[in-house]
Amino acid sequence: MKTKLIECNPSIMMGKPVIAGTRLPVDLILEKIAAGETIEQLLEEYPRLTDEGIRAAFYYAVQTIRFAV
């Protein structure tokens, strides 16, 4: 999986990584899943969000942590 669905743009959410085509930060998605929300709930709450976008957020987080020193 590639992280092409994650973008960082200084003019969107002050450059935080977001799901492409949305203003949903990766950390928000991860935080909501960690708090117990289901993927189905997220998809219902955010109509522009996709299952693939959620998976990309997890992949982005894994890659970021993996290479952290």
CHARMM-style PDB file with segment names, atoms N, HN, CA, C and O in Angstrom:
ATOM      1  N   MET     1       0.847  -1.180   0.000  1.00  0.00      PROA
ATOM      2  CA  MET     1       0.000   0.000   0.000  1.00  0.00      PROA
ATOM      3  C   MET     1       0.890   1.240   0.000  1.00  0.00      PROA
ATOM      4  O   MET     1       1.911   1.283   0.687  1.00  0.00      PROA
ATOM      5  N   LYS     2       0.508   2.207  -0.747  1.00  0.00      PROA
ATOM      6  HN  LYS     2      -0.321   2.173  -1.305  1.00  0.00      PROA
ATOM      7  CA  LYS     2       1.239   3.465  -0.781  1.00  0.00      PROA
ATOM      8  C   LYS     2       0.490   4.494   0.044  1.00  0.00      PROA
ATOM      9  O   LYS     2      -0.700   4.340   0.321  1.00  0.00      PROA
ATOM     10  N   THR     3       1.180   5.523   0.426  1.00  0.00      PROA
ATOM     11  HN  THR     3       2.146   5.649   0.201  1.00  0.00      PROA
ATOM     12  CA  THR     3       0.548   6.571   1.212  1.00  0.00      PROA
ATOM     13  C   THR     3       0.105   7.728   0.336  1.00  0.00      PROA
ATOM     14  O   THR     3       0.022   8.858   0.817  1.00  0.00      PROA
ATOM     15  N   LYS     4      -0.182   7.482  -0.935  1.00  0.00      PROA
ATOM     16  HN  LYS     4      -0.115   6.564  -1.326  1.00  0.00      PROA
ATOM     17  CA  LYS     4      -0.635   8.552  -1.822  1.00  0.00      PROA
ATOM     18  C   LYS     4      -1.948   9.159  -1.344  1.00  0.00      PROA
ATOM     19  O   LYS     4      -2.301  10.269  -1.741  1.00  0.00      PROA
ATOM     20  N   LEU     5      -2.659   8.446  -0.508  1.00  0.00      PROA
ATOM     21  HN  LEU     5      -2.372   7.544  -0.186  1.00  0.00      PROA
ATOM     22  CA  LEU     5      -3.912   8.970   0.025  1.00  0.00      PROA
ATOM     23  C   LEU     5      -3.696   9.877   1.229  1.00  0.00      PROA
ATOM     24  O   LEU     5      -4.654  10.413   1.786  1.00  0.00      PROA
ATOM     25  N   ILE     6      -2.454  10.048   1.628  1.00  0.00      PROA
ATOM     26  HN  ILE     6      -1.675   9.612   1.175  1.00  0.00      PROA
ATOM     27  CA  ILE     6      -2.121  10.951   2.720  1.00  0.00      PROA
ATOM     28  C   ILE     6      -1.347  12.117   2.133  1.00  0.00      PROA
ATOM     29  O   ILE     6      -0.385  11.930   1.388  1.00  0.00      PROA
ATOM     30  N   GLU     7      -1.779  13.320   2.477  1.00  0.00      PROA
ATOM     31  HN  GLU     7      -2.560  13.472   3.082  1.00  0.00      PROA
ATOM     32  CA  GLU     7      -1.076  14.493   1.967  1.00  0.00      PROA
ATOM     33  C   GLU     7      -0.791  15.480   3.084  1.00  0.00      PROA
ATOM     34  O   GLU     7      -1.528  15.577   4.065  1.00  0.00      PROA
ATOM     35  N   CYS     8       0.293  16.202   2.906  1.00  0.00      PROA
ATOM     36  HN  CYS     8       0.892  16.124   2.109  1.00  0.00      PROA
ATOM     37  CA  CYS     8       0.671  17.275   3.826  1.00  0.00      PROA
ATOM     38  C   CYS     8       0.789  18.540   2.986  1.00  0.00      PROA
ATOM     39  O   CYS     8       1.637  18.637   2.099  1.00  0.00      PROA
ATOM     40  N   ASN     9      -0.064  19.491   3.275  1.00  0.00      PROA
ATOM     41  HN  ASN     9      -0.753  19.412   3.995  1.00  0.00      PROA
ATOM     42  CA  ASN     9      -0.096  20.734   2.520  1.00  0.00      PROA
ATOM     43  C   ASN     9      -0.213  21.869   3.523  1.00  0.00      PROA
ATOM     44  O   ASN     9      -1.156  21.893   4.314  1.00  0.00      PROA
ATOM     45  N   PRO    10       0.729  22.814   3.509  1.00  0.00      PROA
ATOM     46  CA  PRO    10       0.690  23.898   4.486  1.00  0.00      PROA
ATOM     47  C   PRO    10      -0.627  24.678   4.507  1.00  0.00      PROA
ATOM     48  O   PRO    10      -0.961  25.287   5.523  1.00  0.00      PROA
ATOM     49  N   SER    11      -1.367  24.669   3.420  1.00  0.00      PROA
ATOM     50  HN  SER    11      -1.096  24.174   2.595  1.00  0.00      PROA
ATOM     51  CA  SER    11      -2.623  25.418   3.379  1.00  0.00      PROA
ATOM     52  C   SER    11      -3.827  24.592   3.843  1.00  0.00      PROA
ATOM     53  O   SER    11      -4.950  25.095   3.881  1.00  0.00      PROA
ATOM     54  N   ILE    12      -3.591  23.328   4.192  1.00  0.00      PROA
ATOM     55  HN  ILE    12      -2.679  22.919   4.161  1.00  0.00      PROA
ATOM     56  CA  ILE    12      -4.665  22.474   4.708  1.00  0.00      PROA
ATOM     57  C   ILE    12      -4.273  22.000   6.100  1.00  0.00      PROA
ATOM     58  O   ILE    12      -3.272  21.302   6.265  1.00  0.00      PROA
ATOM     59  N   MET    13      -5.050  22.374   7.084  1.00  0.00      PROA
ATOM     60  HN  MET    13      -5.862  22.940   6.950  1.00  0.00      PROA
ATOM     61  CA  MET    13      -4.833  21.972   8.480  1.00  0.00      PROA
ATOM     62  C   MET    13      -3.397  22.241   8.936  1.00  0.00      PROA
ATOM     63  O   MET    13      -2.801  21.434   9.649  1.00  0.00      PROA
ATOM     64  N   MET    14      -2.857  23.369   8.522  1.00  0.00      PROA
ATOM     65  HN  MET    14      -3.341  24.024   7.943  1.00  0.00      PROA
ATOM     66  CA  MET    14      -1.507  23.811   8.908  1.00  0.00      PROA
ATOM     67  C   MET    14      -0.430  22.776   8.590  1.00  0.00      PROA
ATOM     68  O   MET    14       0.575  22.686   9.295  1.00  0.00      PROA
ATOM     69  N   GLY    15      -0.639  22.001   7.538  1.00  0.00      PROA
ATOM     70  HN  GLY    15      -1.455  22.074   6.965  1.00  0.00      PROA
ATOM     71  CA  GLY    15       0.375  21.049   7.098  1.00  0.00      PROA
ATOM     72  C   GLY    15       0.332  19.687   7.767  1.00  0.00      PROA
ATOM     73  O   GLY    15       1.182  18.839   7.496  1.00  0.00      PROA
ATOM     74  N   LYS    16      -0.651  19.460   8.642  1.00  0.00      PROA
ATOM     75  HN  LYS    16      -1.342  20.149   8.862  1.00  0.00      PROA
ATOM     76  CA  LYS    16      -0.759  18.138   9.264  1.00  0.00      PROA
ATOM     77  C   LYS    16      -1.082  17.109   8.187  1.00  0.00      PROA
ATOM     78  O   LYS    16      -1.736  17.447   7.201  1.00  0.00      PROA
ATOM     79  N   PRO    17      -0.641  15.867   8.348  1.00  0.00      PROA
ATOM     80  CA  PRO    17      -1.015  14.832   7.384  1.00  0.00      PROA
ATOM     81  C   PRO    17      -2.525  14.577   7.452  1.00  0.00      PROA
ATOM     82  O   PRO    17      -3.081  14.325   8.521  1.00  0.00      PROA
ATOM     83  N   VAL    18      -3.166  14.648   6.292  1.00  0.00      PROA
ATOM     84  HN  VAL    18      -2.714  14.853   5.423  1.00  0.00      PROA
ATOM     85  CA  VAL    18      -4.609  14.439   6.210  1.00  0.00      PROA
ATOM     86  C   VAL    18      -4.920  13.392   5.146  1.00  0.00      PROA
ATOM     87  O   VAL    18      -4.084  13.086   4.296  1.00  0.00      PROA
ATOM     88  N   ILE    19      -6.123  12.855   5.205  1.00  0.00      PROA
ATOM     89  HN  ILE    19      -6.802  13.104   5.895  1.00  0.00      PROA
ATOM     90  CA  ILE    19      -6.593  11.963   4.157  1.00  0.00      PROA
ATOM     91  C   ILE    19      -6.819  12.843   2.925  1.00  0.00      PROA
ATOM     92  O   ILE    19      -7.535  13.841   3.003  1.00  0.00      PROA
ATOM     93  N   ALA    20      -6.220  12.486   1.800  1.00  0.00      PROA
ATOM     94  HN  ALA    20      -5.638  11.675   1.737  1.00  0.00      PROA
ATOM     95  CA  ALA    20      -6.315  13.287   0.578  1.00  0.00      PROA
ATOM     96  C   ALA    20      -7.777  13.535   0.213  1.00  0.00      PROA
ATOM     97  O   ALA    20      -8.618  12.638   0.284  1.00  0.00      PROA
ATOM     98  N   GLY    21      -8.049  14.761  -0.174  1.00  0.00      PROA
ATOM     99  HN  GLY    21      -7.367  15.490  -0.231  1.00  0.00      PROA
ATOM    100  CA  GLY    21      -9.402  15.132  -0.571  1.00  0.00      PROA
ATOM    101  C   GLY    21     -10.322  15.463   0.581  1.00  0.00      PROA
ATOM    102  O   GLY    21     -11.504  15.743   0.383  1.00  0.00      PROA
ATOM    103  N   THR    22      -9.776  15.431   1.791  1.00  0.00      PROA
ATOM    104  HN  THR    22      -8.816  15.204   1.952  1.00  0.00      PROA
ATOM    105  CA  THR    22     -10.569  15.774   2.983  1.00  0.00      PROA
ATOM    106  C   THR    22      -9.730  16.723   3.842  1.00  0.00      PROA
ATOM    107  O   THR    22      -8.584  17.036   3.521  1.00  0.00      PROA
ATOM    108  N   ARG    23     -10.319  17.155   4.908  1.00  0.00      PROA
ATOM    109  HN  ARG    23     -11.250  16.901   5.169  1.00  0.00      PROA
ATOM    110  CA  ARG    23      -9.580  17.921   5.911  1.00  0.00      PROA
ATOM    111  C   ARG    23      -9.492  17.088   7.195  1.00  0.00      PROA
ATOM    112  O   ARG    23      -9.439  17.631   8.299  1.00  0.00      PROA
ATOM    113  N   LEU    24      -9.478  15.770   7.031  1.00  0.00      PROA
ATOM    114  HN  LEU    24      -9.521  15.329   6.135  1.00  0.00      PROA
ATOM    115  CA  LEU    24      -9.438  14.869   8.179  1.00  0.00      PROA
ATOM    116  C   LEU    24      -8.000  14.472   8.486  1.00  0.00      PROA
ATOM    117  O   LEU    24      -7.386  13.732   7.718  1.00  0.00      PROA
ATOM    118  N   PRO    25      -7.458  14.955   9.598  1.00  0.00      PROA
ATOM    119  CA  PRO    25      -6.086  14.598   9.960  1.00  0.00      PROA
ATOM    120  C   PRO    25      -5.958  13.119  10.316  1.00  0.00      PROA
ATOM    121  O   PRO    25      -6.873  12.512  10.874  1.00  0.00      PROA
ATOM    122  N   VAL    26      -4.814  12.564   9.983  1.00  0.00      PROA
ATOM    123  HN  VAL    26      -4.071  13.057   9.530  1.00  0.00      PROA
ATOM    124  CA  VAL    26      -4.521  11.163  10.298  1.00  0.00      PROA
ATOM    125  C   VAL    26      -4.682  10.917  11.793  1.00  0.00      PROA
ATOM    126  O   VAL    26      -5.260   9.907  12.193  1.00  0.00      PROA
ATOM    127  N   ASP    27      -4.176  11.830  12.623  1.00  0.00      PROA
ATOM    128  HN  ASP    27      -3.706  12.651  12.298  1.00  0.00      PROA
ATOM    129  CA  ASP    27      -4.250  11.610  14.070  1.00  0.00      PROA
ATOM    130  C   ASP    27      -5.690  11.561  14.570  1.00  0.00      PROA
ATOM    131  O   ASP    27      -5.976  10.848  15.533  1.00  0.00      PROA
ATOM    132  N   LEU    28      -6.598  12.296  13.945  1.00  0.00      PROA
ATOM    133  HN  LEU    28      -6.366  12.875  13.163  1.00  0.00      PROA
ATOM    134  CA  LEU    28      -8.006  12.251  14.350  1.00  0.00      PROA
ATOM    135  C   LEU    28      -8.598  10.869  14.083  1.00  0.00      PROA
ATOM    136  O   LEU    28      -9.306  10.312  14.920  1.00  0.00      PROA
ATOM    137  N   ILE    29      -8.298  10.331  12.913  1.00  0.00      PROA
ATOM    138  HN  ILE    29      -7.722  10.784  12.232  1.00  0.00      PROA
ATOM    139  CA  ILE    29      -8.803   9.000  12.563  1.00  0.00      PROA
ATOM    140  C   ILE    29      -8.276   7.960  13.550  1.00  0.00      PROA
ATOM    141  O   ILE    29      -9.040   7.143  14.064  1.00  0.00      PROA
ATOM    142  N   LEU    30      -6.979   7.993  13.809  1.00  0.00      PROA
ATOM    143  HN  LEU    30      -6.359   8.657  13.392  1.00  0.00      PROA
ATOM    144  CA  LEU    30      -6.373   7.022  14.739  1.00  0.00      PROA
ATOM    145  C   LEU    30      -6.923   7.188  16.148  1.00  0.00      PROA
ATOM    146  O   LEU    30      -7.176   6.200  16.837  1.00  0.00      PROA
ATOM    147  N   GLU    31      -7.109   8.424  16.576  1.00  0.00      PROA
ATOM    148  HN  GLU    31      -6.903   9.226  16.016  1.00  0.00      PROA
ATOM    149  CA  GLU    31      -7.632   8.685  17.914  1.00  0.00      PROA
ATOM    150  C   GLU    31      -9.057   8.148  18.067  1.00  0.00      PROA
ATOM    151  O   GLU    31      -9.398   7.572  19.100  1.00  0.00      PROA
ATOM    152  N   LYS    32      -9.874   8.336  17.051  1.00  0.00      PROA
ATOM    153  HN  LYS    32      -9.596   8.804  16.211  1.00  0.00      PROA
ATOM    154  CA  LYS    32     -11.255   7.860  17.127  1.00  0.00      PROA
ATOM    155  C   LYS    32     -11.316   6.330  17.147  1.00  0.00      PROA
ATOM    156  O   LYS    32     -12.126   5.749  17.869  1.00  0.00      PROA
ATOM    157  N   ILE    33     -10.466   5.686  16.360  1.00  0.00      PROA
ATOM    158  HN  ILE    33      -9.808   6.159  15.773  1.00  0.00      PROA
ATOM    159  CA  ILE    33     -10.414   4.217  16.388  1.00  0.00      PROA
ATOM    160  C   ILE    33      -9.939   3.749  17.771  1.00  0.00      PROA
ATOM    161  O   ILE    33     -10.502   2.810  18.333  1.00  0.00      PROA
ATOM    162  N   ALA    34      -8.909   4.399  18.314  1.00  0.00      PROA
ATOM    163  HN  ALA    34      -8.452   5.162  17.857  1.00  0.00      PROA
ATOM    164  CA  ALA    34      -8.392   4.033  19.630  1.00  0.00      PROA
ATOM    165  C   ALA    34      -9.439   4.232  20.728  1.00  0.00      PROA
ATOM    166  O   ALA    34      -9.433   3.523  21.735  1.00  0.00      PROA
ATOM    167  N   ALA    35     -10.334   5.196  20.530  1.00  0.00      PROA
ATOM    168  HN  ALA    35     -10.339   5.772  19.713  1.00  0.00      PROA
ATOM    169  CA  ALA    35     -11.378   5.471  21.520  1.00  0.00      PROA
ATOM    170  C   ALA    35     -12.554   4.509  21.399  1.00  0.00      PROA
ATOM    171  O   ALA    35     -13.478   4.550  22.212  1.00  0.00      PROA
ATOM    172  N   GLY    36     -12.523   3.645  20.389  1.00  0.00      PROA
ATOM    173  HN  GLY    36     -11.773   3.612  19.729  1.00  0.00      PROA
ATOM    174  CA  GLY    36     -13.560   2.631  20.282  1.00  0.00      PROA
ATOM    175  C   GLY    36     -14.531   2.795  19.127  1.00  0.00      PROA
ATOM    176  O   GLY    36     -15.406   1.950  18.937  1.00  0.00      PROA
ATOM    177  N   GLU    37     -14.399   3.859  18.354  1.00  0.00      PROA
ATOM    178  HN  GLU    37     -13.689   4.546  18.508  1.00  0.00      PROA
ATOM    179  CA  GLU    37     -15.285   3.997  17.195  1.00  0.00      PROA
ATOM    180  C   GLU    37     -14.930   2.941  16.164  1.00  0.00      PROA
ATOM    181  O   GLU    37     -13.765   2.571  16.017  1.00  0.00      PROA
ATOM    182  N   THR    38     -15.918   2.468  15.467  1.00  0.00      PROA
ATOM    183  HN  THR    38     -16.864   2.769  15.586  1.00  0.00      PROA
ATOM    184  CA  THR    38     -15.672   1.469  14.436  1.00  0.00      PROA
ATOM    185  C   THR    38     -15.435   2.161  13.096  1.00  0.00      PROA
ATOM    186  O   THR    38     -15.754   3.336  12.915  1.00  0.00      PROA
ATOM    187  N   ILE    39     -14.874   1.408  12.178  1.00  0.00      PROA
ATOM    188  HN  ILE    39     -14.615   0.453  12.325  1.00  0.00      PROA
ATOM    189  CA  ILE    39     -14.669   1.934  10.834  1.00  0.00      PROA
ATOM    190  C   ILE    39     -16.018   2.317  10.227  1.00  0.00      PROA
ATOM    191  O   ILE    39     -16.126   3.343   9.555  1.00  0.00      PROA
ATOM    192  N   GLU    40     -17.023   1.514  10.454  1.00  0.00      PROA
ATOM    193  HN  GLU    40     -16.934   0.681  11.000  1.00  0.00      PROA
ATOM    194  CA  GLU    40     -18.357   1.798   9.923  1.00  0.00      PROA
ATOM    195  C   GLU    40     -18.886   3.123  10.470  1.00  0.00      PROA
ATOM    196  O   GLU    40     -19.491   3.901   9.733  1.00  0.00      PROA
ATOM    197  N   GLN    41     -18.660   3.379  11.755  1.00  0.00      PROA
ATOM    198  HN  GLN    41     -18.168   2.746  12.353  1.00  0.00      PROA
ATOM    199  CA  GLN    41     -19.103   4.645  12.347  1.00  0.00      PROA
ATOM    200  C   GLN    41     -18.371   5.829  11.720  1.00  0.00      PROA
ATOM    201  O   GLN    41     -18.979   6.860  11.432  1.00  0.00      PROA
ATOM    202  N   LEU    42     -17.072   5.677  11.511  1.00  0.00      PROA
ATOM    203  HN  LEU    42     -16.578   4.840  11.744  1.00  0.00      PROA
ATOM    204  CA  LEU    42     -16.305   6.756  10.889  1.00  0.00      PROA
ATOM    205  C   LEU    42     -16.791   7.033   9.474  1.00  0.00      PROA
ATOM    206  O   LEU    42     -16.931   8.189   9.075  1.00  0.00      PROA
ATOM    207  N   LEU    43     -17.048   5.974   8.718  1.00  0.00      PROA
ATOM    208  HN  LEU    43     -16.935   5.035   9.042  1.00  0.00      PROA
ATOM    209  CA  LEU    43     -17.512   6.149   7.346  1.00  0.00      PROA
ATOM    210  C   LEU    43     -18.879   6.826   7.305  1.00  0.00      PROA
ATOM    211  O   LEU    43     -19.173   7.587   6.382  1.00  0.00      PROA
ATOM    212  N   GLU    44     -19.702   6.552   8.293  1.00  0.00      PROA
ATOM    213  HN  GLU    44     -19.464   5.934   9.042  1.00  0.00      PROA
ATOM    214  CA  GLU    44     -21.018   7.196   8.365  1.00  0.00      PROA
ATOM    215  C   GLU    44     -20.887   8.657   8.795  1.00  0.00      PROA
ATOM    216  O   GLU    44     -21.582   9.531   8.277  1.00  0.00      PROA
ATOM    217  N   GLU    45     -19.991   8.910   9.744  1.00  0.00      PROA
ATOM    218  HN  GLU    45     -19.426   8.200  10.164  1.00  0.00      PROA
ATOM    219  CA  GLU    45     -19.806  10.261  10.274  1.00  0.00      PROA
ATOM    220  C   GLU    45     -19.139  11.194   9.266  1.00  0.00      PROA
ATOM    221  O   GLU    45     -19.433  12.389   9.233  1.00  0.00      PROA
ATOM    222  N   TYR    46     -18.248  10.653   8.452  1.00  0.00      PROA
ATOM    223  HN  TYR    46     -18.009   9.683   8.479  1.00  0.00      PROA
ATOM    224  CA  TYR    46     -17.495  11.450   7.479  1.00  0.00      PROA
ATOM    225  C   TYR    46     -17.716  10.866   6.082  1.00  0.00      PROA
ATOM    226  O   TYR    46     -16.971   9.979   5.664  1.00  0.00      PROA
ATOM    227  N   PRO    47     -18.710  11.342   5.366  1.00  0.00      PROA
ATOM    228  CA  PRO    47     -19.074  10.756   4.072  1.00  0.00      PROA
ATOM    229  C   PRO    47     -17.960  10.761   3.021  1.00  0.00      PROA
ATOM    230  O   PRO    47     -17.970   9.911   2.130  1.00  0.00      PROA
ATOM    231  N   ARG    48     -17.017  11.674   3.092  1.00  0.00      PROA
ATOM    232  HN  ARG    48     -17.009  12.365   3.816  1.00  0.00      PROA
ATOM    233  CA  ARG    48     -15.930  11.713   2.105  1.00  0.00      PROA
ATOM    234  C   ARG    48     -14.808  10.734   2.439  1.00  0.00      PROA
ATOM    235  O   ARG    48     -13.927  10.486   1.615  1.00  0.00      PROA
ATOM    236  N   LEU    49     -14.844  10.182   3.642  1.00  0.00      PROA
ATOM    237  HN  LEU    49     -15.559  10.384   4.311  1.00  0.00      PROA
ATOM    238  CA  LEU    49     -13.834   9.228   4.069  1.00  0.00      PROA
ATOM    239  C   LEU    49     -14.129   7.862   3.453  1.00  0.00      PROA
ATOM    240  O   LEU    49     -15.287   7.474   3.302  1.00  0.00      PROA
ATOM    241  N   THR    50     -13.072   7.144   3.103  1.00  0.00      PROA
ATOM    242  HN  THR    50     -12.131   7.459   3.226  1.00  0.00      PROA
ATOM    243  CA  THR    50     -13.238   5.800   2.542  1.00  0.00      PROA
ATOM    244  C   THR    50     -12.484   4.791   3.398  1.00  0.00      PROA
ATOM    245  O   THR    50     -11.619   5.149   4.198  1.00  0.00      PROA
ATOM    246  N   ASP    51     -12.830   3.538   3.213  1.00  0.00      PROA
ATOM    247  HN  ASP    51     -13.532   3.247   2.564  1.00  0.00      PROA
ATOM    248  CA  ASP    51     -12.122   2.458   3.895  1.00  0.00      PROA
ATOM    249  C   ASP    51     -10.639   2.498   3.514  1.00  0.00      PROA
ATOM    250  O   ASP    51      -9.764   2.312   4.360  1.00  0.00      PROA
ATOM    251  N   GLU    52     -10.378   2.738   2.256  1.00  0.00      PROA
ATOM    252  HN  GLU    52     -11.088   2.889   1.569  1.00  0.00      PROA
ATOM    253  CA  GLU    52      -8.990   2.820   1.784  1.00  0.00      PROA
ATOM    254  C   GLU    52      -8.250   3.982   2.456  1.00  0.00      PROA
ATOM    255  O   GLU    52      -7.067   3.859   2.774  1.00  0.00      PROA
ATOM    256  N   GLY    53      -8.932   5.096   2.670  1.00  0.00      PROA
ATOM    257  HN  GLY    53      -9.893   5.195   2.411  1.00  0.00      PROA
ATOM    258  CA  GLY    53      -8.326   6.239   3.359  1.00  0.00      PROA
ATOM    259  C   GLY    53      -7.967   5.914   4.799  1.00  0.00      PROA
ATOM    260  O   GLY    53      -6.927   6.344   5.299  1.00  0.00      PROA
ATOM    261  N   ILE    54      -8.822   5.160   5.461  1.00  0.00      PROA
ATOM    262  HN  ILE    54      -9.667   4.811   5.055  1.00  0.00      PROA
ATOM    263  CA  ILE    54      -8.548   4.745   6.842  1.00  0.00      PROA
ATOM    264  C   ILE    54      -7.337   3.825   6.881  1.00  0.00      PROA
ATOM    265  O   ILE    54      -6.460   3.983   7.731  1.00  0.00      PROA
ATOM    266  N   ARG    55      -7.284   2.862   5.963  1.00  0.00      PROA
ATOM    267  HN  ARG    55      -7.996   2.733   5.272  1.00  0.00      PROA
ATOM    268  CA  ARG    55      -6.123   1.965   5.906  1.00  0.00      PROA
ATOM    269  C   ARG    55      -4.845   2.747   5.615  1.00  0.00      PROA
ATOM    270  O   ARG    55      -3.787   2.437   6.164  1.00  0.00      PROA
ATOM    271  N   ALA    56      -4.939   3.749   4.763  1.00  0.00      PROA
ATOM    272  HN  ALA    56      -5.798   4.001   4.317  1.00  0.00      PROA
ATOM    273  CA  ALA    56      -3.772   4.579   4.454  1.00  0.00      PROA
ATOM    274  C   ALA    56      -3.300   5.335   5.699  1.00  0.00      PROA
ATOM    275  O   ALA    56      -2.097   5.514   5.894  1.00  0.00      PROA
ATOM    276  N   ALA    57      -4.230   5.776   6.537  1.00  0.00      PROA
ATOM    277  HN  ALA    57      -5.207   5.631   6.379  1.00  0.00      PROA
ATOM    278  CA  ALA    57      -3.860   6.462   7.776  1.00  0.00      PROA
ATOM    279  C   ALA    57      -3.076   5.533   8.692  1.00  0.00      PROA
ATOM    280  O   ALA    57      -2.074   5.938   9.282  1.00  0.00      PROA
ATOM    281  N   PHE    58      -3.532   4.283   8.811  1.00  0.00      PROA
ATOM    282  HN  PHE    58      -4.346   3.954   8.332  1.00  0.00      PROA
ATOM    283  CA  PHE    58      -2.800   3.308   9.626  1.00  0.00      PROA
ATOM    284  C   PHE    58      -1.422   3.027   9.040  1.00  0.00      PROA
ATOM    285  O   PHE    58      -0.434   2.954   9.769  1.00  0.00      PROA
ATOM    286  N   TYR    59      -1.362   2.872   7.739  1.00  0.00      PROA
ATOM    287  HN  TYR    59      -2.165   2.931   7.146  1.00  0.00      PROA
ATOM    288  CA  TYR    59      -0.078   2.601   7.076  1.00  0.00      PROA
ATOM    289  C   TYR    59       0.890   3.767   7.280  1.00  0.00      PROA
ATOM    290  O   TYR    59       2.073   3.564   7.554  1.00  0.00      PROA
ATOM    291  N   TYR    60       0.379   4.979   7.146  1.00  0.00      PROA
ATOM    292  HN  TYR    60      -0.582   5.144   6.924  1.00  0.00      PROA
ATOM    293  CA  TYR    60       1.204   6.171   7.359  1.00  0.00      PROA
ATOM    294  C   TYR    60       1.752   6.183   8.791  1.00  0.00      PROA
ATOM    295  O   TYR    60       2.928   6.474   9.010  1.00  0.00      PROA
ATOM    296  N   ALA    61       0.902   5.868   9.745  1.00  0.00      PROA
ATOM    297  HN  ALA    61      -0.053   5.631   9.567  1.00  0.00      PROA
ATOM    298  CA  ALA    61       1.333   5.846  11.147  1.00  0.00      PROA
ATOM    299  C   ALA    61       2.406   4.787  11.373  1.00  0.00      PROA
ATOM    300  O   ALA    61       3.394   5.040  12.063  1.00  0.00      PROA
ATOM    301  N   VAL    62       2.217   3.618  10.801  1.00  0.00      PROA
ATOM    302  HN  VAL    62       1.415   3.413  10.241  1.00  0.00      PROA
ATOM    303  CA  VAL    62       3.210   2.547  10.953  1.00  0.00      PROA
ATOM    304  C   VAL    62       4.546   2.970  10.360  1.00  0.00      PROA
ATOM    305  O   VAL    62       5.592   2.776  10.979  1.00  0.00      PROA
ATOM    306  N   GLN    63       4.515   3.540   9.176  1.00  0.00      PROA
ATOM    307  HN  GLN    63       3.665   3.697   8.673  1.00  0.00      PROA
ATOM    308  CA  GLN    63       5.757   3.960   8.527  1.00  0.00      PROA
ATOM    309  C   GLN    63       6.440   5.069   9.321  1.00  0.00      PROA
ATOM    310  O   GLN    63       7.667   5.094   9.417  1.00  0.00      PROA
ATOM    311  N   THR    64       5.674   5.965   9.880  1.00  0.00      PROA
ATOM    312  HN  THR    64       4.678   5.944   9.802  1.00  0.00      PROA
ATOM    313  CA  THR    64       6.237   7.058  10.668  1.00  0.00      PROA
ATOM    314  C   THR    64       6.900   6.530  11.936  1.00  0.00      PROA
ATOM    315  O   THR    64       8.000   6.956  12.287  1.00  0.00      PROA
ATOM    316  N   ILE    65       6.241   5.611  12.616  1.00  0.00      PROA
ATOM    317  HN  ILE    65       5.347   5.265  12.331  1.00  0.00      PROA
ATOM    318  CA  ILE    65       6.793   5.040  13.844  1.00  0.00      PROA
ATOM    319  C   ILE    65       7.990   4.147  13.544  1.00  0.00      PROA
ATOM    320  O   ILE    65       8.979   4.166  14.276  1.00  0.00      PROA
ATOM    321  N   ARG    66       7.906   3.379  12.488  1.00  0.00      PROA
ATOM    322  HN  ARG    66       7.102   3.364  11.893  1.00  0.00      PROA
ATOM    323  CA  ARG    66       8.963   2.447  12.147  1.00  0.00      PROA
ATOM    324  C   ARG    66      10.318   3.150  11.975  1.00  0.00      PROA
ATOM    325  O   ARG    66      11.352   2.623  12.385  1.00  0.00      PROA
ATOM    326  N   PHE    67      10.303   4.312  11.382  1.00  0.00      PROA
ATOM    327  HN  PHE    67       9.463   4.740  11.049  1.00  0.00      PROA
ATOM    328  CA  PHE    67      11.551   4.995  11.094  1.00  0.00      PROA
ATOM    329  C   PHE    67      11.878   6.102  12.094  1.00  0.00      PROA
ATOM    330  O   PHE    67      12.806   6.882  11.874  1.00  0.00      PROA
ATOM    331  N   ALA    68      11.128   6.176  13.185  1.00  0.00      PROA
ATOM    332  HN  ALA    68      10.374   5.543  13.365  1.00  0.00      PROA
ATOM    333  CA  ALA    68      11.425   7.149  14.234  1.00  0.00      PROA
ATOM    334  C   ALA    68      12.654   6.680  15.017  1.00  0.00      PROA
ATOM    335  O   ALA    68      12.855   5.481  15.213  1.00  0.00      PROA
ATOM    336  N   VAL    69      13.433   7.592  15.441  1.00  0.00      PROA
ATOM    337  HN  VAL    69      13.270   8.566  15.282  1.00  0.00      PROA
ATOM    338  CA  VAL    69      14.646   7.244  16.196  1.00  0.00      PROA
ATOM    339  C   VAL    69      14.431   7.564  17.649  1.00  0.00      PROA
ATOM    340  OT1 VAL    69      15.325   7.351  18.468  1.00  0.00      PROA
TER     341      VAL     69
END
